[in-house]
Amino acid sequence: MFGSTFGTMFKITTWGESHGKGLGVVVDGCPAGLSLTEEDIQVYLNRRKPGQSQYTTQRQESDRVEILSGVFEGKTTGTSISLIVYNQGQRSSDYGEIAAYYRPGHADLNFDTKYGFRDYRGGGRSSGRETIGRVAAGAIACKILNQLGISFSTYTLSIGPVTIDRSKFDDSFIRRNPLYMPDEDAAAKAAAYLDECMQEKNSAGGVIECVIHGVPAGVGDPVFEKLNANLGKAILSIGAVKGFELGDGFSVAAATGLSNNDGYHMGTDGKPEKITNHSGGITGGISDGCDIIFRAAVKPTPSIAASQQTVNRDGENITIQIKGRHDPVIVPRAVVVVEAMAALTVTDMLFASMTSQMEGIVEYFKHL
């Protein structure tokens, strides 16, 4: 199977299935000398693990990470970093009857068509549990970026019809509510909406917003390796994500050049700076020094208990009700996945940009 590797300079390969022995990731390209412990990574995994509230699957998993290689005496060695999380709470019996039919909204039929068989226990490689490897690797990328002054603010912008009020934005509230919303009133309304969905044996979707602070100007290339193009690929590679927009996004279609262009003026440091940030921090595929702002649209959880129509492997039309433990909304647990994929992309492209100018290469060799 192709497609389990992401990145060029800072490269990751995820592996494992949701009902297999475990899942993990191999990280290549991490510099030697980075302080790294299992707890550094665990902090990120705890943000996506199940069973944290009534709005996540009640599958009980500790999702404890183990570092198998690439770290010695608390420092990265420059060699491949291998990470593993063992599965503990899988109940494959919940999926027994699924082997005979194709679940609406899932990759079951496509997987079967492509490979001629599928791991029906939770979706195998198509499961949302595959993101464990992404988040573990993203934690390492975030630690690298933090040392360079680059940080992330990632949160739930909306769930169903409920959108945050930006005038009530409270960054400190994001981690203090199970929906990861930065607006207490919106979080309460979203919770009530989710309660209604659950009573109807239904699910909800939403939008995640990510703001990346401190990315210097000059990251990305102007043609195929645009920073925004690679961010789009990274975010859209997350199974539940169905849309990606940068800056003003789709609203630019109704804008004019005059209202959408970001003007410039001379800053206090004597350098040109943007007056506005409609571009979302990336212009011409290259970071411009402003905050990078993007959004990801996440679909409703496809596994719902309400009746749905489908077909079985014998070609018969049937009605099903999916059993098992499923999230009524994917968005809160996907917040850290979006952040991880953004961090992996920025780290990879930042490393590639280090060789953009000859003087940078000369400066590097001076210190060898």
N, C-alpha and C positions, 0 to 999 in steps of 0.2 A: 504494500500500500504506500503510495506516494502522499506527500502533503502533510507530514507530521513534523517537518522542520521549518523554522521561521528565522529570518535574519541572515546577515552576511558577515559582518565583523563580530557582532555579538549574537551568537547563534544558539537557538534552543531546539531540542527535539523532545517532544512529549511522547509518552507511551502508556499503555495500560487500558483496562476496561472497567466500567462501573461495577461489575460483579465478578471481576477477576481477583487475583490475589492482592493486587495493589496497583497504584498509578505513580508516575513520576516523570522526571525530566532530566535531560543531560544538557548542561550549559557549557558552551565553548566560547572562548574569547574574553573571559573575565580576567582583568589584569591581576597579577600577583600583588599581595600586600594589602588587600581589602579586608578589614576586620569583618568576620562573618560567623555567626552562631546559628544554631537551629532556632533559637528564640527569635532572632531577627526575622526569620522566614515565617515562623509560627504566627506572629502578630498579624500578618496578611492573610494566612490561611484561616485564622479564626473569624475573619470578616466574611468569609464565604461558606463556612461550614454549616451543615444542616442542623435542624433542631433547636434553633436559637429563639424562635417565637412561634406564635400560632400561624404566622404568614410564611413559614418555610416548611419544607418536608420534615416529617418527624423521624426520618431515618437517623438513628443514633450513631454518629461517627465522631471520634476524637480528632481525626485528621492530623495526627501527630507526624511531623516530618522528621526524617533521619537523613543526615548528610553521609553519603557513602564514600565520597572521594573529593579531591580538589581543595580540601581545607586541612591545614596542619597548625596546631597550637593557636587556633582562633584566627588564622590568616589564610586567605586564598593563596594557592601555590602557582596559579597561572595555568594549571592543567584543567582538564574537564571536571566540572562539578556535577556529581550525580546525586539526585535527591529522590527519596521514595516516601510514599504514604501508603500504609497498608489498609485495605478495606477490612472493616470489622462488623458493620451492621447491615450487610446486604441480605435480602430475603428473596432469593431467586424464585421461590415458589409463587411469589406474587405475580410473576410474569409467565407462568406456565401456559395459560390459554392464549397469550399473545402470539405464541409461535405459529398459531393457525391463521392469524389475520393481520391486516396492516392498519396501524393506528393513524387516524387523521392528524395532520399537522406534524407528523414525525417522518424520519428518513427511512422507515421500514421498507417501503416498496422500492424506493430508489436504490437502497443498499442491496436488496435482494436482486434487483434487476442488474446491477453492476457486477456483483461478486458471485451471484448464484447461491448465496447463503447469507445468514446474518446471525449475530448474537442478539437474540431477542430479550435477554435479561437487562432491561433498562437502557437498551440502545447500544451497548458496547462502546465503540469509539465515537459514536454519535451522541453519547450521553453528555449532559452538562457536567458530569463529574470529571470529564477529561480536562476541564479548566483548572483542576488542582495543579497540574504541571505548569500551566501558564502563570498562575498566581505565585507559585513558589519561585519561578525564575524571575518574575516581575519584581518580587521583593528584593532580589539581588540588584536588579537594574535600578530600582528606586534608591537603594543605598549608595550606589555609584553616583547617581544624579544628585542626591542630597549633598554629597561632598563637593559638588560643583555649584551649589546654590540653586538647584532646580527642584521645585516642589510641586505637589499636586493638590487640587481641591476637587474631589469627585463626589457627586451626590445625586439623589433622585430629584429630577426636575418635575416630573408628573407621574401619576398613576391613574389610569383610566381618564376620567374627565377632570380630575383634580390636579391643578398646577400651582406651584408655589407662588407666593406674592413676593417679588424681589424686594419690596420695601420692608419686608419682615425677615429678610435673610439673616440667619444666625448660624455662622459657621460652627460654633461650639455645640449646636444642637444636633448636628449630623450624626455623630456617633452615640447620641443619647436617646435615639429612637430606633425601633427595629426596621423602619422603612427608609432610613438614611436620608430623610428630608431635612433641609435647613430652615423650615418654617413650621413652627409648632401647630398653628391652626390648620395648615394644609395637611400635616401628618395625621391629625385627628380626623379630618374629613376623608382622607384616603383610607384610613383604617375602617371607618364606617362603610365606605364603598366596598372594601374587600370583604367585610362581614356579609354584606348583601350577596356578593358573588359566591361566597362559600355556601351560603344558605341555598342558593340556586344551583349548587354543584358545578359552578362555573369558575372562570379565572380572569385575570386582568393583565393588561400590558402597561407600558409606560415609557418614559424617556429619561435617560441618564445624561447629565452634563458633566464635562471634565474641563477644568481650567488648569493649564500648565504654566507655572510661574518661573521666570528666570532663564528660559531658553535663549541663548545669545543669537544675534542675527547671523545668518550665513549657514544654517543647517539645512541640508536638502539640495537637490539639483533641479535644473529647469526643465528637464524633458521627462524621461520615464521614471526617474528616481525622485520625484517630487515628495517633499515631506508630507503634504496633505494626501497624496495618492497612497503612500505607504501607511499612513495612519488609517485611511479608509479601508485598505485591505486588512490591516490588523484588526480593526474593530468589527468589520463585516465578517471576519473569520470566526467570530463568536457565534455559536449555533443559533441563539435566540434573537440576534440582532438583524433587523430587516431594513434599517435605514441609517445613513450617516450624513451629517451636515456640519460644515465648518463656518464659524463666524455668523453672519446673517443667514447663511444657509439658503433654503428654498425661497425665502422672502425676497431675495435679490431679483427674482423673476418679475416682481411687481415694482421694483425700484427703478430709479433713473441713474444715469452716470453721476449726476451732480449730487444725488443723495447717497449713493453707494460708495463713491470714491473716498479714500482716506487722504485728507490733505496733510501737509507737513508744515512745521515751523521749526525755527532754531531753538534747541533746548538750552537750558542753563549751562550745560557742559560744552556748548559751542558746536554740537552735532545736530543734524536734522532728526526730528522725531515726529511720529504721527500724531495728529490731533484727535482722530477717532480710530476705532478698531473694527470696522465692518468686515475686514478680511479675516478676522479671527487669528491674527498673528502670523499668517503665512501669505506671502505674495509671490507669484511666479514660481511656486513650488519651494520657496526658500523662506525660512523663518526671518521675521523682520525685527525681532527684539521685543515685541509686545507679547502680552499673555496669549497663549494659544488656547482657543475656546472651540470645543466641538460638542456635538450631541449624538447620542445613539438611541434609535427607536427599538424597543424590545417588545417582541410579540407576547400575547397572552400564553400562559403555560398550556401546551396542547393536551397534556394528560388531565382530563377532567372526568368527574363521575357522572355527569349528565349523559343521556343517550345520544349516540352519534351513529351515522350511517357509514359503512365501509364495505369492503369485500374480503373474503378469505382466500387462502391459497388454492382452493378448489374452484375459484371463480364465481362464488355465490354471493349475492347481496345479503348483508346481515346488519343487525343493530347491536351495538356494544355499549357497555359501561365499564370504563377502565378502573381497575382496582389498584391498590398499592398506596404508597405514601408520596404525595406530590406537592410541590409548592403551588399555592393559589396565585402567586405572582412571582416572577423570576427576578424582577428589577432589583430589589434590595441586595440579593446575593451577587448579582452581576456587576454592581458598582465597583467592587475591587477588581473584578476581571477586566473591566474596561480600563481601569487605572493601570493594571499590570501590562496590558497589551500596548497602551500608550507609552509606558516607561520603556518597554523592550524596543519599541520603534525609535524613540528619541535617542536611546543609548546607542543603538546600532548605527543610526545616521550621524550622530555626533562623532562617533569613532571614525566613520568614513570621511567626515568633513575635516578631520585633523590633517589630512594630506592635500587639502585644496590649494594651498599656497606654498611656494618654494621656501619662503622664509620660515614657515612653521616647521617644515622638515629639517631645515638647517638648525633651527633652535633646538629641536629634539636631539639631533646628533651631537650638539655641543655638550649635552649633559650626559652622554654615554661614557 
